[in-house]
Amino acid sequence: MLINIRTSESNKPVVQELSRKVFPGASENYISRVAFAYSISRGAHFDPSNKEHLLDSRGKEYKDDILFGNYRDYYIAIICQHYQLHKTDPSIAKYIKMHIDHGLKLMNKLFEENKNYSGLDFLLEHIEKGIEALDETTQDNDAILLDEQTRRNRISNKRYFANSMKIKVGSTFNGEDIYFKMNDISIHNNAHVAVAGNSGVGKTYFANSYLQQVVSESTGLVNFIYLDFKGLKKEDEKALQPFFEKTKATYIDAPQKPFPINPLAFIDIVNEKNRLMGINKFVDIISNYSNIGKVQQQTLKEATRLAFQNSKKGTYPSLLEIYKNVLAVDDKPSTLTQILQDLSEMELFQTTVDLKDSFLNKNIYVSLSGDLPNNVRFTSVFLIINYIYNTFMNMDNAPIEGNFQGMRYILLIDEAHVIFKEKKSQDLLEKILREIRSKGVSVMLLSQGIEEFNQPTFDFSSMCETAFLFDIKDKINLRLMQKFLGVGDKDLNRLKQSMENIQRYQLVSNLKEYKVAELFKA
């Protein structure tokens, strides 16, 4: 594909002036390259079919080899990346022309208004900005919202329960029951819960009892997923059998049994723009927990796009297909090939899933074996969490009936401090906590310590209105405990005394239905 470019008539003298005054001695083709890069860096997007965007071609002509020099592939790659095009797309030349014309116009205005601003100043400033942008560029964690027709075809509005849900969380030392009215909006702003406590103090038993009551109170309408990042031992699995039976929960021991989703199914297969955003998000999850470089990220992106392109209408590709596409480009061992090989060959996920028969209508306990490589465990968990988040965000809000928020689901994450230690994952959790409650979803976070909830950039416990604190190692850090529970100075003395006397299967809370920081039995 030969690419010859003619700038607009109005930009012909602009190129000459910039070459003569601002960048003395520089060839005019260099000026056009800089203009192209400047326009792209400003985030401009154009439409070749729009006559206002595509100016006339009566200006300076640049032959393919003169305009690009030895860097032709780089300039084409920039356009392909910017507009998500294939390198053979016939409109590439028009896009390049539009950005050169746009960049020249911007530069002319900039230097006309800043007479003392030199070409060297311009280059140094924007090279520095470009380097900073490389370091800061991230894929945001927003949900990919489907168009209305696709949403109707793919996602059913999950059933909900909008009557009072009273969960017994413990009892006083006098034998009086203590209840958490989790969906009563006259008492609570959200139903998110944070639980902290050492191993062996009753934290897991407390969480299981909580989930069991949720299922019972809602007559099975509210479902849950329990993400156990540390994995269950055989003796633990046996001990949990009564819990599985009472909640009718499906136990998934990964990788012995695949998880019932295709993690790519959150991606829109109808709307092209949404599909590209979804693919970018998938690549971002893989790269974030596998530390693959920029080149490998681009390889993964192209391999994923190709897999979707080759899929039959209405179906989703598998991770194995993406892995094969990557190997077709580069079959050398790498971090990327290793993570894709592990994810696909271990069969952690099902490939073909009936989207209407969603696992969200069932109770599931997922145990991720400690024998799995860490990057596989992290990636798997986040593919699941991302799928849940995107699916619920495409549902209607759960209605409020009287004083009760309709409830649909509990997302429980055990060992949350391990999963959310990275900045990117913290951003995702913050987004989930803020947005998903209107969909009738409660997030329950379990961790051994409280310092993990209070990250430098965000305090997760502040987003979980209700917090339960069992015995922990760092009981002398009164201020940290105060922050975790969100209690005022007037309750500090009671909190101090409670934590000094706390025993196994005992806890304190900021529960509004009980005395703040008062010790009680779990």
Residue pairs with C-beta under 8 A, 6 or more apart in sequence:
1 88
1 90
1 92
1 93
2 64
3 64
3 67
3 68
3 72
3 76
3 92
3 93
3 96
4 61
4 62
4 63
4 64
4 67
4 93
5 32
5 61
5 62
5 67
5 93
5 96
5 97
5 100
6 57
6 58
6 59
6 60
6 61
6 62
6 97
7 15
7 32
7 57
7 59
7 60
7 62
7 97
7 100
7 101
7 104
8 55
8 56
8 57
8 58
8 59
8 101
9 56
9 58
9 59
10 55
10 59
11 55
11 59
11 60
11 100
11 101
11 104
11 105
11 108
12 58
12 59
12 60
14 104
14 105
14 107
14 108
15 28
15 31
15 32
15 59
15 60
15 104
16 28
17 108
18 31
18 104
18 107
18 108
18 111
18 119
19 26
19 27
19 28
19 31
21 111
22 107
22 111
22 118
22 119
22 122
23 30
23 31
23 34
23 119
24 119
26 119
28 60
29 62
29 66
29 67
29 69
31 104
32 60
32 62
32 67
32 100
32 104
33 67
33 68
33 75
34 103
34 107
34 123
35 99
35 100
35 101
35 102
35 103
35 104
35 106
35 107
36 75
36 96
36 99
36 100
36 103
37 78
37 103
37 126
38 103
38 106
38 107
38 126
39 99
39 100
39 102
39 103
39 106
40 78
40 82
40 99
40 103
41 126
41 129
41 130
41 133
42 106
44 99
44 102
45 82
45 83
46 53
46 54
46 95
46 98
46 99
46 102
47 53
48 54
48 91
48 94
48 95
48 98
53 98
54 94
54 97
54 98
55 97
55 98
55 101
57 97
64 72
65 72
68 75
75 96
76 87
76 92
77 87
79 85
79 92
79 95
79 96
79 99
80 86
80 87
80 89
80 92
81 298
82 95
83 95
84 276
85 91
85 92
85 95
107 122
110 117
110 122
111 117
111 122
138 284
138 424
139 280
139 281
139 283
139 284
141 281
141 424
141 427
141 428
141 431
142 431
143 389
143 390
143 393
143 394
143 435
144 266
144 267
144 268
144 274
144 277
144 278
144 281
144 390
145 274
145 393
145 394
146 154
146 155
146 268
146 270
146 271
146 274
146 394
147 268
147 270
147 271
147 274
149 270
150 268
150 269
150 270
150 271
151 394
154 355
154 394
155 355
155 391
155 394
155 395
156 356
156 358
157 395
157 396
158 358
158 360
158 361
158 392
158 395
158 408
158 409
158 440
159 221
159 361
159 408
160 221
160 222
160 398
160 399
160 406
160 407
160 408
160 440
161 217
161 218
161 219
161 221
161 222
161 406
161 407
161 408
162 183
162 398
162 399
162 400
162 401
162 404
162 405
162 406
162 407
163 401
163 404
164 181
164 183
164 184
164 404
165 181
165 182
165 183
165 214
165 217
165 218
165 222
165 404
165 407
166 179
166 180
166 181
166 217
167 179
167 180
167 181
167 182
167 210
167 213
167 214
167 217
168 177
168 178
168 179
168 180
168 209
168 213
169 178
169 179
169 180
169 206
169 210
169 468
169 509
169 511
169 522
170 177
170 178
170 507
170 520
170 521
170 522
171 177
171 178
171 520
171 521
172 178
172 520
172 521
173 519
173 520
173 521
178 511
178 513
178 514
178 520
179 513
180 466
180 511
180 513
181 187
181 188
181 513
182 188
182 191
182 193
182 214
182 407
182 442
182 466
183 191
183 404
183 405
183 406
183 407
184 403
184 404
185 400
185 403
185 404
185 405
186 403
187 512
187 513
188 465
188 466
188 512
189 465
190 437
190 442
190 463
190 464
190 465
191 405
191 407
191 437
191 442
191 465
191 466
192 433
192 437
192 442
192 443
192 444
192 445
192 463
192 464
192 465
192 466
193 210
193 442
193 443
193 444
193 445
193 464
193 466
193 467
193 468
194 444
194 445
194 447
194 453
194 460
194 461
194 464
194 466
194 467
194 468
194 484
195 203
195 206
195 207
195 444
195 445
195 446
195 447
195 467
195 468
195 469
195 470
196 203
196 446
196 447
196 448
196 449
196 450
196 453
196 467
196 468
196 469
196 470
196 472
196 484
197 203
197 448
197 468
197 469
197 470
197 471
197 472
197 507
198 448
198 470
198 471
198 472
198 473
199 448
200 504
201 470
201 471
201 504
201 505
202 470
202 504
202 505
202 507
202 522
203 446
203 470
204 414
204 446
205 505
205 522
206 468
206 470
206 507
206 522
207 226
207 412
207 414
207 444
207 446
208 240
208 243
210 444
211 224
211 226
211 243
211 247
211 363
211 410
211 412
212 243
212 246
212 247
214 222
214 224
214 407
214 410
215 222
215 223
215 224
215 246
215 247
215 248
215 363
218 407
220 248
221 407
221 408
222 407
222 408
222 409
222 410
223 360
223 361
223 362
223 363
223 408
223 409
223 410
224 247
224 249
224 363
224 364
224 409
224 410
224 411
224 412
225 359
225 363
225 364
225 365
225 366
225 384
225 388
225 409
225 410
225 411
225 412
226 249
226 364
226 365
226 366
226 412
226 414
227 366
227 368
227 381
227 384
227 385
227 411
227 412
227 413
227 414
227 419
228 365
228 366
228 367
228 368
228 414
228 415
229 368
229 377
229 381
229 413
229 414
229 415
229 418
229 419
230 368
230 370
230 414
230 415
230 418
231 367
231 368
231 369
231 370
231 371
232 240
232 253
232 367
237 251
237 253
237 367
240 251
240 365
243 249
244 251
244 365
247 363
248 362
248 363
249 362
249 363
249 364
249 365
250 362
250 363
250 364
250 365
251 365
251 367
252 258
252 259
252 260
252 364
252 365
252 366
252 367
253 367
253 369
254 348
254 366
254 367
254 368
254 369
254 372
254 380
255 346
255 347
255 348
255 369
255 372
256 369
258 347
258 348
258 349
258 350
259 348
259 349
259 350
259 359
259 366
259 380
259 384
260 350
260 353
260 359
260 364
261 349
261 350
261 353
261 359
261 384
261 387
262 316
262 318
262 349
262 350
262 351
262 352
262 353
263 282
263 319
263 349
263 383
263 384
263 386
263 387
264 278
264 282
264 304
264 316
264 317
264 318
264 319
265 316
265 353
265 355
265 387
266 278
266 386
266 387
266 390
266 391
267 274
267 275
267 278
267 279
267 282
267 308
267 316
268 274
268 275
268 278
269 275
269 308
269 311
269 314
269 316
275 308
276 305
279 301
279 304
279 305
279 308
280 301
281 386
282 304
283 297
283 300
283 301
283 304
284 424
285 379
285 382
285 383
285 386
286 292
286 300
286 336
286 339
286 340
286 379
287 296
287 297
287 300
288 382
288 422
288 424
288 425
289 375
289 378
289 379
289 382
289 422
290 335
290 336
290 339
290 375
290 379
291 335
291 375
292 300
292 334
292 335
292 336
292 339
296 334
296 335
296 336
299 326
299 329
299 330
299 336
300 322
300 326
300 336
300 340
302 325
302 329
303 322
303 323
303 325
303 326
303 328
303 329
304 317
304 322
304 325
306 325
307 317
307 318
307 321
307 322
307 325
308 316
308 317
310 317
310 321
311 317
311 321
315 352
316 351
318 344
318 351
319 340
319 343
319 344
319 349
320 344
320 345
320 351
322 340
322 344
323 337
323 340
323 341
323 343
323 344
326 336
326 337
326 340
327 337
330 337
331 337
339 375
339 376
339 379
342 372
342 373
342 376
343 349
343 376
343 379
343 380
346 372
346 376
348 376
348 380
349 380
349 383
358 391
360 388
360 391
360 392
360 408
360 409
366 384
368 377
368 380
368 381
372 380
378 419
381 419
382 419
382 425
382 428
385 411
385 413
385 428
385 432
386 428
388 409
388 411
389 428
389 431
389 432
389 436
392 408
392 409
392 436
392 439
392 441
393 435
393 436
393 439
395 439
397 438
397 439
397 440
398 405
398 406
398 407
398 408
398 438
398 439
398 440
399 406
400 406
405 437
405 440
406 440
407 440
407 442
408 439
408 440
408 441
409 440
409 441
409 442
410 441
410 442
410 443
410 444
411 432
411 436
411 441
411 442
411 443
411 444
412 443
412 444
412 445
412 446
413 419
413 443
413 444
413 445
413 446
414 446
415 446
415 447
415 448
416 445
416 446
416 447
416 452
416 460
417 447
417 448
417 449
417 452
417 453
419 425
420 426
420 429
420 452
420 455
420 460
421 452
423 457
426 455
426 457
426 458
426 460
429 460
430 458
430 460
430 463
432 443
433 443
433 460
433 463
433 464
434 463
436 443
443 464
445 453
445 460
445 464
447 453
448 472
449 472
449 473
449 474
450 461
450 469
450 472
450 474
450 480
450 481
450 483
450 484
451 474
451 480
453 459
453 460
453 461
453 484
454 460
454 461
454 480
454 483
454 484
459 483
461 467
461 483
461 484
461 485
461 486
462 486
466 509
466 510
466 511
466 512
467 484
467 485
467 486
467 509
467 510
468 507
468 508
468 509
468 511
469 481
469 484
469 485
469 499
469 507
469 508
469 509
470 502
470 506
470 507
470 522
471 499
471 502
471 503
471 504
471 506
472 481
474 480
475 481
475 499
475 500
475 502
478 492
478 495
478 496
481 495
481 499
482 489
482 492
482 495
485 495
485 508
485 509
485 510
485 516
485 517
486 510
487 495
487 510
487 516
487 517
491 516
491 517
494 515
494 516
494 517
494 518
495 508
495 517
498 508
498 517
498 518
498 519
499 508
501 519
502 508
502 519
505 521
505 522
506 519
506 520
506 521
506 522
507 519
507 520
507 522
508 517
508 518
508 519
508 520
509 516
509 517
509 520
510 516
510 517
514 520
